[in-house]
Amino acid sequence: EVQLVQSGAEVKKPGESLKISCKGSGYSFTSYWIGWVRQMPGKGLEWMGIIYPGDSDTRYSPSFQGQVTISADKSISTAYLQWSSLKASDTAMYYCARSHYGSGSYFTYWGQGTLVTVSS
Amino acid sequence: AIRMTQSPSSFSASTGDRVTITCRASQGISSYLAWYQQKPGKAPNLLIYAASTLQSGVPSRFSGSGSGADFTLTISCLQSEDFATYYCQQYYSYPYSFGQGTKLEIK
């Protein structure tokens, strides 16, 4: 069974750093793109970026380029989303999702989400 | 970047109704379009990909159509569990992008 299990909720202060994780299981982790999607409170889905764990090829939305870093550690089948300096506007639910085989494309499996709250 | 625009943003319908949601891309995307359903507090769930292919396990009352820049999601006979928010997503070119969502509420 394919599963994506994300790390738990985080409460941080502005300016702090953060790295959240997404562990894949039940499939070949290096063969599928994993993406990150933001959902701010009461708002829609925003495509942030995507990584191919097999070779770490990464694509970002211009809206998030330079604001976050997407990475993966294939040895432990885990993808990451990280911030070096959080802002209050980063408060959101963040989902990881696995793509269809062979391409970035659409997302067939989703993690449960990680709620990030940034507040002074 | 390709912009996806859904209409309407929200609307009310009754169980048993046939409803159609529209998604328009700012440029042609062939058939590289997916539809998702999201219920409150839950992760999105893939309904349709390649504009009209039903994901395994999704009820046949859901259907998708369109190509190029204009697409539709149709629910043929609304059930109570279908009241949710629906999103389209293009995967024609990076950065991939979602529509703003259509919230379907009970009348």
Interface residues (C-beta under 8 A of the other chain):
Chain A: G35 V37 G44 L45 E46 W47 G49 I50 R59 Y60 S61 P62 S63 Y95 A97 H100 S103 G104 S105 Y106 F107 T108 W110 G111 Q112 G113
Chain B: A1 Y32 A34 Y36 Q38 A43 P44 N45 L46 Y49 Q55 T85 Y87 Q89 Y91 Y94 P95 Y96 S97 F98 G99 Q100 G101
